[in-house]
């Protein structure tokens, strides 16, 4: 069983993006796309409120577009019809990192999918009473990376717990 259809959530290429505003006209989010990597996602501005951070409509719209077979930039074009999309805001950023800078957010490569697998693997390994080394090598590697990023050593049971 697989999850919903999704675009990749990272790219090293230039991205097209649309600025999205709240009811007061303040930009809160940038929805971006890159056809070459079949990638599309969104970045919430650092100064956006809780409502913008908890807004799941971009995820829903992008999933629907992917399921309908739209290329990422075609999906982005359809989002221009949203009332919250700022007219004339369709632009190109030289990189995803540049768009994160525009959003005043630290750039971080997406590790959500691999981290999700690592956490699941850790939970399964812990429930089964097995050390992390008994889990697939990719899960082991991701867990070590997370531990290093958090400034911790590798810890109990050869893992990051």
N, C-alpha and C positions, 0 to 999 in steps of 0.2 A: 504494500500500500504506500502510495506516495502522497506528498502534500500538494497544495495548490501550485499551479504554474506560476513561476516567478522569473523575472529577469535577473541576471547576475547583478550583484550589488557593489561592484567595484570595476574600475578601469584605469589604465595608465595613459589613455588617449584623451584628446580634447572632448569636452562634453557640451551639449546644448542644454540650456536650462530656462525655466520660467520662474519668475518671482510670484509668490502668492502672498496676499495681504489679509489682515484681519478686517473686521467690520469698520474699523477706524481708518483703514488705508495704510497701516504700518506693515511693512514686509516682515513676515514671520518665517517663511519657508521657501526653499528653492527645490523645485522638482527638476531632476536632470535625466539625460539619456545619452547613450552612445551606441549607435547601430553596429559599429565594427566589433564590439564585444558583447552584443546582445544584453546590454546593461541599462538599468534605469532604477532610480530610487529618489530619495528626498533627503534634504538636510534642513533641520530646524535651526534658525538663528539662535545664537547664545542668549540674546536678550528677549527672546520670545517668551510668552507666558506659558503657564501650565496647559492651557487649552490647546495651544499649538503643539506642544510636546506630546499630548495625549490624543491628537487628531489622527485617526487611523484611515481616513478617507483616501489618502494618497496610496497607501498600501492596497486598499480594496480596488481602487481604480486601475492601478498598475497590474494587479493580478488579473482583473477582468480583461484588460487589453492584451496581456500575454496569452490568456486562455483563448481569446478571439483571434490569435495569430498575428497581431499587429507588431511591426518592428518598433523598437523602443522610441525612436524619434517620431514615428507616426502616433504613438500613444501620447507623447508629449504634446503634439499638435492638437490632439483631441482635448487635452486638459486646458488649452487656451480658451475653450468655451465656458469653463467654470467661472462663475461670478467673482470668485476670489482671485483669479489669475489677473495680474496687472496687465492691461493692454499695452502692447509694444515692448513687453519685457523679455521676449524670446531673444536670448543671447547665446554666445559661445564663450566658454572659459577654456583656457589652454590646458587645464588639467583639473582633475577632481580636487587635488590639493588646493588649487587656486580658488575653487568654489567654497571649500571649507574656510579658507581665509576670508572670503567675502562674508560668510555667515558668522565670522568671528568664533569659529569652533576649531579646536585642535584636529589636525588631520589624523585619521586613523584608518588603516586598511581594515576592511571588514574581516573579522574572525568569528562572526556570530555562528555561521553554520558549523565550522570546525569546533568551536567552543561548545556548542550545543551537543555535538557528538561526544566531546571529551567529558562533559558533565554527566551525560547519560552513561558513558563507559565507567566513570568513577562510581556512580551510584550502583551500577550493576556489580562492579568488582567489589565494592564495599559490602553489598548485600550478600554476595557469594563468599565473602571472606578471602578474596584473592588479592594479591598485590597488583599494583598497576602494571608491573612487567608482564602479567599474564594477559593483559588486554592488547588489542591490536596496536602495532607500532605507531600508527598515525595518532591515535588517542594519547599514547604515552608521550609522543613528541609535542603535541599541542599543550598538554598539561605542563610539561617542563617549560615551554615558552611562556605560558601564563604566569607561572611561578617566578620566572626571571623578571618579567615585566613588572610584577608586583614587588620586586626587590626582595624576594624571599628565596631561600635555598630550596632544594627539592624536598623535602620533609618526610613525613611519616609514610611508610609503606611504599617507598620509591616513587611517590607521587607528589602532588601539590596540596595535599590536605594536611 
